[in-house]
Amino acid sequence: FRSRIAAERPQYLNGFHISFDNWHSTHSDENTELSQSIYQALKANDLISTRVIEQFFDPVKEMFLPDRYIKGECPKCGARDQYGDSCEACGAVYAPTDLRNPYSTLSGATPVMRQSEHFFFRLSDPRCVAFLRGWTQSGRLQPEVANKAREWLDGESGLGDWDISRDAPYFGIPIPDAPGKYFYVWLDAPIGYLASLKNHFAKGQAASQTPQTYEQFVADPQVEQYHFIGKDIIYFHTLFWPATLQFSGRKVPDNVFVHGFITVSGEKMSKSRGTGISPLRYLELGMNPEWLRYYIAAKLNAHVEDIDFNPDDFMARVNSDLIGKYVNIASRTAPFLAKFFDNCMPKIQMGRLGSAPLPAEMAGLVLIAELGKDIPALIGEREFSKAIRKIVEVADAINKEIDGFKPWALARELNVNPKARAQLEQVCANSIAG
């Protein structure tokens, strides 16, 4: 299954122009070593305990059921067909045994309760609670995420200890000195980020491409760590993950940036539920990947808000913005550069606002640059929709400049107006550069 996924994924990653510095797997020697060493550090810090719990067992398959193999009704909001660890509808986090009307996704049978010894990360320890109060309220998180973390920390029951073990048969990393016990995926999965980084540096060292080792890199105080996640995994990435790193003696995240879901006609995209947009189907239809990237960026901001994909709105934005504004600039100017100037762009001399008077065809470009000066900062603040609106303003201004200078008219004057050639070249080049 994993090999099939690994073989299929590059098709749409490449198709959408997405590449990675390192392609690796959580099922690796690096992740096994790091996960087990982090667990042992937490254990040495007296933050691991064991206790016997009651757990769902599939009487047909004769196996304990991991969270994702159990579905039922959310104990908080009542939404149906929710997994055994968290609700996709309301975001609640709970134990599998809290589900109402549970059933096994493997056999459809109603699971029965069996006892089993499990391992817990003591998240309720006062040291963890004190650290997380400071970390989550230190400005590292978006306000709405920090508020949600405060709710969990200040709730009546406080933070519960985290069950980090699962019983065989389970695909994962074995817990040291605990036969038949494996780490719960949410312990070793984020550690996979570090494992991939370690693998990346090992490859670079072997190829003599980097003087640094993984250990040197992660110990560098100038190195920063950022995460971009969906809102359904806030609990894991803003409580479990930073506490795991902190109390195993590792660098904690500088920021965790949370996005909402991408919905299609108001329904959340989900591979398991068969809803959403198939990236391969999108490419098979001959759709340009940049169209979808632009559409998402035009709706994306720094807050935890869902983005709804609407097919009619998608087509309208592509036709209006990408074709009617951006492509329009090139289609109105590039042909003149190709026909009269050997298809080359001249050097652009921007000048400065407030300096000596500029030729009219230059002043327009300077003013356009002034209009777009806030765009880099907006992108840095992850306010992509605001940046897109500014870019659209710039495109509108450039098209207005083109209308004013009428390069098609200048082209007709090349043989009779000595200044027309320089003006035409500069207007076309400025429009494309803008």
WOCORWO-V611412 format. One record per residue. N is the residue number from 1. RES is the residue in one small letter. SS is DSSP state (hx for helix, st for strand, lp for the rest). PHI is phi in radians with two decimals (none if undefined). PSI is psi in whole degrees, -180 to 180 (NA if undefined). Layout:
N & RES & SS & PHI & PSI
N & RES & SS & PHI & PSI
This chain:
1 & f & lp & none & -49
2 & r & hx & -1.09 & -40
3 & s & hx & -1.15 & -35
4 & r & hx & -1.17 & -44
5 & i & hx & -1.07 & -45
6 & a & hx & -1.09 & -34
7 & a & hx & -1.32 & -34
8 & e & hx & -1.41 & -35
9 & r & hx & -1.04 & -42
10 & p & hx & -1.01 & -25
11 & q & hx & -1.04 & -47
12 & y & hx & -1.54 & -25
13 & l & hx & -1.13 & -48
14 & n & hx & -1.12 & -40
15 & g & hx & -1.09 & -31
16 & f & lp & -1.74 & 16
17 & h & lp & 1.07 & 38
18 & i & lp & -1.88 & 128
19 & s & lp & -2.36 & 163
20 & f & lp & -2.20 & 148
21 & d & lp & -1.16 & -30
22 & n & lp & -2.62 & 129
23 & w & lp & -1.84 & 115
24 & h & lp & -2.48 & 179
25 & s & lp & -2.25 & 151
26 & t & lp & -1.25 & -18
27 & h & lp & -1.57 & 74
28 & s & lp & -2.49 & 163
29 & d & hx & -1.10 & -39
30 & e & hx & -1.10 & -43
31 & n & hx & -1.23 & -36
32 & t & hx & -1.07 & -47
33 & e & hx & -1.12 & -46
34 & l & hx & -1.18 & -43
35 & s & hx & -1.09 & -44
36 & q & hx & -1.21 & -36
37 & s & hx & -1.25 & -36
38 & i & hx & -1.15 & -43
39 & y & hx & -1.04 & -45
40 & q & hx & -1.15 & -34
41 & a & hx & -1.17 & -41
42 & l & hx & -1.13 & -39
43 & k & hx & -1.15 & -42
44 & a & hx & -1.13 & -25
45 & n & lp & -1.53 & 11
46 & d & lp & 1.04 & 41
47 & l & lp & -2.04 & 11
48 & i & st & -2.06 & 132
49 & s & st & -2.35 & 166
50 & t & st & -2.23 & 149
51 & r & st & -2.80 & 158
52 & v & st & -1.46 & 130
53 & i & st & -2.18 & 165
54 & e & st & -1.66 & 132
55 & q & st & -2.36 & 150
56 & f & st & -1.23 & 139
57 & f & st & -2.29 & 132
58 & d & st & -1.47 & 113
59 & p & lp & -1.25 & -18
60 & v & lp & -1.48 & -50
61 & k & lp & -1.43 & -12
62 & e & lp & 0.95 & 57
63 & m & st & -2.69 & 150
64 & f & st & -1.19 & 144
65 & l & lp & -1.78 & 119
66 & p & lp & -1.08 & 162
67 & d & hx & -0.90 & -44
68 & r & hx & -1.36 & -3
69 & y & hx & -1.75 & 10
70 & i & st & -2.18 & 137
71 & k & st & -2.32 & 161
72 & g & st & 3.11 & -161
73 & e & st & -1.63 & 135
74 & c & lp & -1.02 & 131
75 & p & lp & -1.25 & -13
76 & k & lp & -1.64 & -53
77 & c & lp & -1.96 & -10
78 & g & lp & 1.47 & 3
79 & a & lp & -1.06 & 139
80 & r & lp & -1.47 & 163
81 & d & lp & 0.95 & 44
82 & q & st & -1.73 & 150
83 & y & st & -1.27 & 171
84 & g & lp & -1.43 & 6
85 & d & lp & -2.14 & -30
86 & s & st & -2.75 & 156
87 & c & lp & -1.73 & 127
88 & e & lp & -1.28 & -20
89 & a & lp & -1.44 & -48
90 & c & lp & -1.99 & -8
91 & g & lp & 1.47 & 4
92 & a & lp & -1.13 & 147
93 & v & st & -2.00 & 136
94 & y & lp & -2.73 & 174
95 & a & lp & -1.49 & 151
96 & p & hx & -0.98 & -34
97 & t & hx & -1.22 & -10
98 & d & hx & -1.43 & -17
99 & l & lp & -1.05 & 145
100 & r & st & -1.63 & 143
101 & n & st & 0.85 & 55
102 & p & st & -1.25 & 155
103 & y & st & -2.60 & 153
104 & s & st & -1.38 & 131
105 & t & lp & -1.34 & -12
106 & l & lp & -1.48 & -40
107 & s & lp & -2.16 & -15
108 & g & lp & 1.45 & -4
109 & a & lp & -1.29 & 155
110 & t & lp & -1.35 & 122
111 & p & lp & -1.24 & 155
112 & v & st & -1.97 & 163
113 & m & st & -1.59 & 132
114 & r & st & -2.31 & 155
115 & q & st & -1.62 & 146
116 & s & st & -2.74 & 146
117 & e & st & -1.43 & 129
118 & h & st & -2.18 & 159
119 & f & st & -1.80 & 140
120 & f & st & -2.23 & 139
121 & f & st & -1.54 & 124
122 & r & lp & -1.40 & 75
123 & l & lp & -1.16 & -22
124 & s & lp & -1.37 & -7
125 & d & lp & -0.99 & 136
126 & p & hx & -0.94 & -31
127 & r & hx & -1.13 & -43
128 & c & hx & -1.15 & -44
129 & v & hx & -1.08 & -45
130 & a & hx & -1.11 & -44
131 & f & hx & -1.07 & -47
132 & l & hx & -1.19 & -33
133 & r & hx & -1.04 & -44
134 & g & hx & -1.24 & -45
135 & w & hx & -1.17 & -44
136 & t & hx & -1.27 & -20
137 & q & lp & -1.90 & 21
138 & s & lp & -1.70 & 10
139 & g & lp & 1.56 & 4
140 & r & lp & -1.36 & -20
141 & l & st & -2.00 & 155
142 & q & lp & -1.06 & 148
143 & p & hx & -0.91 & -43
144 & e & hx & -1.19 & -31
145 & v & hx & -1.29 & -42
146 & a & hx & -1.07 & -38
147 & n & hx & -1.15 & -40
148 & k & hx & -1.14 & -41
149 & a & hx & -1.10 & -38
150 & r & hx & -1.12 & -38
151 & e & hx & -1.03 & -46
152 & w & hx & -1.12 & -42
153 & l & hx & -1.22 & -35
154 & d & hx & -1.71 & 3
155 & g & lp & -1.09 & 162
156 & e & lp & -1.00 & -40
157 & s & lp & -1.55 & -8
158 & g & lp & 1.17 & -165
159 & l & lp & -1.44 & 134
160 & g & lp & -1.59 & 155
161 & d & lp & -1.14 & 151
162 & w & st & -1.76 & 119
163 & d & st & -1.28 & 111
164 & i & lp & -1.88 & 11
165 & s & st & -2.13 & 154
166 & r & st & -2.42 & 151
167 & d & st & -1.57 & 151
168 & a & lp & -1.14 & 150
169 & p & lp & -1.37 & 130
170 & y & lp & -2.67 & 132
171 & f & lp & -1.46 & 115
172 & g & lp & 3.04 & -158
173 & i & lp & -1.77 & 128
174 & p & st & -1.16 & 143
175 & i & lp & -1.39 & 130
176 & p & lp & -1.00 & 137
177 & d & lp & 1.06 & 29
178 & a & lp & -2.46 & 78
179 & p & lp & -0.94 & 135
180 & g & lp & 1.41 & 2
181 & k & st & -1.96 & 139
182 & y & st & -2.24 & 154
183 & f & st & -1.20 & 136
184 & y & lp & -1.04 & 141
185 & v & hx & -0.96 & -32
186 & w & hx & -1.34 & -5
187 & l & hx & -1.48 & -51
188 & d & hx & -1.51 & -20
189 & a & hx & -1.09 & -52
190 & p & hx & -1.19 & -28
191 & i & hx & -1.10 & -23
192 & g & hx & -1.03 & -26
193 & y & hx & -1.04 & -47
194 & l & hx & -1.20 & -37
195 & a & hx & -1.10 & -42
196 & s & hx & -1.13 & -40
197 & l & hx & -1.10 & -43
198 & k & hx & -1.09 & -42
199 & n & hx & -1.09 & -39
200 & h & hx & -1.07 & -45
201 & f & hx & -1.21 & -35
202 & a & hx & -1.10 & -42
203 & k & hx & -1.12 & -42
204 & g & hx & -1.11 & -39
205 & q & hx & -1.13 & -43
206 & a & hx & -1.11 & -34
207 & a & lp & -1.63 & 6
208 & s & lp & 0.99 & 36
209 & q & lp & -1.71 & -13
210 & t & lp & -2.50 & 136
211 & p & lp & -1.41 & -14
212 & q & lp & -1.58 & 150
213 & t & lp & -1.73 & 168
214 & y & hx & -1.01 & -45
215 & e & hx & -1.09 & -41
216 & q & hx & -1.15 & -40
217 & f & hx & -1.15 & -50
218 & v & hx & -1.24 & -20
219 & a & hx & -1.47 & -11
220 & d & lp & -1.20 & 121
221 & p & lp & -1.14 & -17
222 & q & lp & -1.40 & -16
223 & v & lp & -1.31 & 133
224 & e & lp & -2.03 & 152
225 & q & lp & -2.17 & 125
226 & y & st & -2.24 & 147
227 & h & st & -2.22 & 141
228 & f & st & -2.09 & 119
229 & i & st & -2.38 & 168
230 & g & st & -1.53 & 158
231 & k & hx & -1.21 & -14
232 & d & hx & -1.40 & -6
233 & i & hx & -2.14 & 27
234 & i & hx & -1.05 & -44
235 & y & hx & -1.00 & -43
236 & f & hx & -1.23 & -41
237 & h & hx & -1.52 & -17
238 & t & hx & -1.92 & -7
239 & l & hx & -2.15 & -66
240 & f & hx & -1.06 & -50
241 & w & hx & -1.14 & -53
242 & p & hx & -1.10 & -36
243 & a & hx & -1.17 & -39
244 & t & hx & -1.04 & -45
245 & l & hx & -1.18 & -47
246 & q & hx & -1.01 & -47
247 & f & lp & -1.62 & 6
248 & s & lp & -1.88 & 9
249 & g & lp & 1.39 & 30
250 & r & lp & -2.06 & 167
251 & k & lp & -1.15 & 134
252 & v & lp & -1.63 & 159
253 & p & lp & -1.07 & 142
254 & d & lp & -1.34 & -36
255 & n & st & -2.67 & 150
256 & v & st & -2.16 & 115
257 & f & st & -1.75 & 126
258 & v & st & -1.93 & 133
259 & h & st & -1.98 & 158
260 & g & lp & -1.38 & -170
261 & f & lp & -1.51 & 157
262 & i & st & -1.64 & 120
263 & t & st & -1.90 & 158
264 & v & st & -2.13 & 113
265 & s & lp & 0.92 & 40
266 & g & lp & 1.52 & -3
267 & e & st & -1.89 & 135
268 & k & st & -1.09 & 138
269 & m & lp & -1.23 & 135
270 & s & st & -2.70 & 120
271 & k & lp & -1.10 & -43
272 & s & lp & -1.15 & -29
273 & r & lp & -1.66 & -4
274 & g & lp & 1.23 & 25
275 & t & st & -1.95 & 152
276 & g & lp & 2.05 & -160
277 & i & lp & -1.91 & 123
278 & s & lp & -1.36 & 118
279 & p & hx & -1.08 & -38
280 & l & hx & -1.17 & -41
281 & r & hx & -1.12 & -40
282 & y & hx & -0.99 & -46
283 & l & hx & -1.24 & -38
284 & e & hx & -1.06 & -31
285 & l & lp & -1.34 & -3
286 & g & lp & 1.43 & 18
287 & m & lp & -1.35 & 140
288 & n & lp & -1.30 & 127
289 & p & hx & -1.08 & -29
290 & e & hx & -1.20 & -26
291 & w & hx & -1.07 & -48
292 & l & hx & -1.18 & -40
293 & r & hx & -1.06 & -42
294 & y & hx & -1.13 & -44
295 & y & hx & -1.08 & -43
296 & i & hx & -1.16 & -44
297 & a & hx & -1.07 & -36
298 & a & lp & -1.18 & -14
299 & k & lp & -1.99 & -8
300 & l & lp & -1.53 & 138
301 & n & lp & -2.41 & -173
302 & a & lp & -1.45 & 3
303 & h & lp & -1.78 & 169
304 & v & lp & -1.55 & 77
305 & e & lp & -2.16 & 141
306 & d & lp & -1.22 & 151
307 & i & st & -2.03 & 123
308 & d & st & -1.74 & 126
309 & f & st & -1.54 & 118
310 & n & lp & -2.05 & 118
311 & p & hx & -0.97 & -42
312 & d & hx & -1.17 & -43
313 & d & hx & -1.14 & -38
314 & f & hx & -1.03 & -50
315 & m & hx & -1.12 & -39
316 & a & hx & -1.11 & -42
317 & r & hx & -1.19 & -41
318 & v & hx & -1.09 & -48
319 & n & hx & -1.20 & -40
320 & s & hx & -1.35 & -49
321 & d & hx & -1.52 & -61
322 & l & hx & -1.14 & -44
323 & i & hx & -1.57 & -49
324 & g & hx & -1.23 & -21
325 & k & hx & -2.02 & -64
326 & y & hx & -1.20 & -56
327 & v & hx & -1.09 & -33
328 & n & hx & -1.03 & -36
329 & i & hx & -1.07 & -49
330 & a & hx & -1.16 & -41
331 & s & hx & -1.17 & -24
332 & r & hx & -1.57 & -13
333 & t & hx & -2.18 & -40
334 & a & hx & -1.01 & -37
335 & p & hx & -1.01 & -33
336 & f & hx & -1.22 & -39
337 & l & hx & -1.13 & -38
338 & a & hx & -1.19 & -40
339 & k & hx & -1.37 & -40
340 & f & hx & -1.93 & -13
341 & f & lp & -2.31 & 35
342 & d & lp & 0.97 & 29
343 & n & lp & 1.02 & 34
344 & c & lp & -2.08 & 149
345 & m & lp & -1.64 & 131
346 & p & lp & -1.32 & 166
347 & k & lp & -1.20 & 134
348 & i & lp & -1.64 & 124
349 & q & lp & -1.83 & 103
350 & m & lp & -1.27 & -37
351 & g & lp & 1.25 & -171
352 & r & lp & -2.35 & 145
353 & l & lp & -1.13 & 136
354 & g & lp & 1.54 & -4
355 & s & lp & -1.48 & -166
356 & a & lp & -0.99 & 151
357 & p & lp & -0.92 & 135
358 & l & lp & -1.74 & 153
359 & p & lp & -1.01 & 149
360 & a & hx & -0.96 & -39
361 & e & hx & -1.24 & -17
362 & m & hx & -1.55 & -39
363 & a & hx & -1.03 & -37
364 & g & hx & -1.05 & -41
365 & l & hx & -1.17 & -39
366 & v & hx & -1.10 & -43
367 & l & hx & -1.14 & -37
368 & i & hx & -1.16 & -40
369 & a & hx & -1.09 & -38
370 & e & hx & -1.13 & -40
371 & l & hx & -1.09 & -35
372 & g & lp & -1.72 & 12
373 & k & lp & -1.15 & -23
374 & d & lp & -1.48 & -8
375 & i & hx & -1.08 & -47
376 & p & hx & -1.02 & -40
377 & a & hx & -1.15 & -41
378 & l & hx & -1.11 & -39
379 & i & hx & -1.16 & -41
380 & g & hx & -1.09 & -30
381 & e & lp & -1.54 & 4
382 & r & lp & 1.16 & 21
383 & e & lp & -1.60 & 68
384 & f & hx & -1.15 & -37
385 & s & hx & -1.14 & -38
386 & k & hx & -1.16 & -40
387 & a & hx & -1.09 & -41
388 & i & hx & -1.11 & -41
389 & r & hx & -1.08 & -39
390 & k & hx & -1.15 & -41
391 & i & hx & -1.11 & -40
392 & v & hx & -1.11 & -40
393 & e & hx & -1.05 & -42
394 & v & hx & -1.09 & -45
395 & a & hx & -1.07 & -41
396 & d & hx & -1.08 & -41
397 & a & hx & -1.14 & -40
398 & i & hx & -1.14 & -44
399 & n & hx & -1.09 & -34
400 & k & hx & -1.16 & -40
401 & e & hx & -1.07 & -43
402 & i & hx & -1.07 & -44
403 & d & hx & -1.03 & -38
404 & g & hx & -1.24 & -41
405 & f & hx & -1.51 & -19
406 & k & lp & 0.85 & 69
407 & p & hx & -1.01 & -29
408 & w & hx & -1.14 & -33
409 & a & hx & -1.28 & -40
410 & l & hx & -1.07 & -37
411 & a & hx & -1.08 & -33
412 & r & hx & -1.33 & -15
413 & e & lp & -1.75 & 5
414 & l & lp & -1.00 & -34
415 & n & lp & -1.52 & -11
416 & v & lp & -2.09 & -17
417 & n & lp & -2.08 & 110
418 & p & lp & -1.04 & -30
419 & k & lp & -1.51 & -12
420 & a & hx & -1.10 & -39
421 & r & hx & -1.11 & -49
422 & a & hx & -1.12 & -40
423 & q & hx & -1.13 & -44
424 & l & hx & -1.07 & -46
425 & e & hx & -1.07 & -44
426 & q & hx & -1.23 & -40
427 & v & hx & -1.10 & -45
428 & c & hx & -1.16 & -44
429 & a & hx & -1.17 & -42
430 & n & hx & -1.08 & -40
431 & s & hx & -1.12 & -43
432 & i & hx & -1.25 & -40
433 & a & hx & -1.14 & -35
434 & g & lp & -1.12 & NA
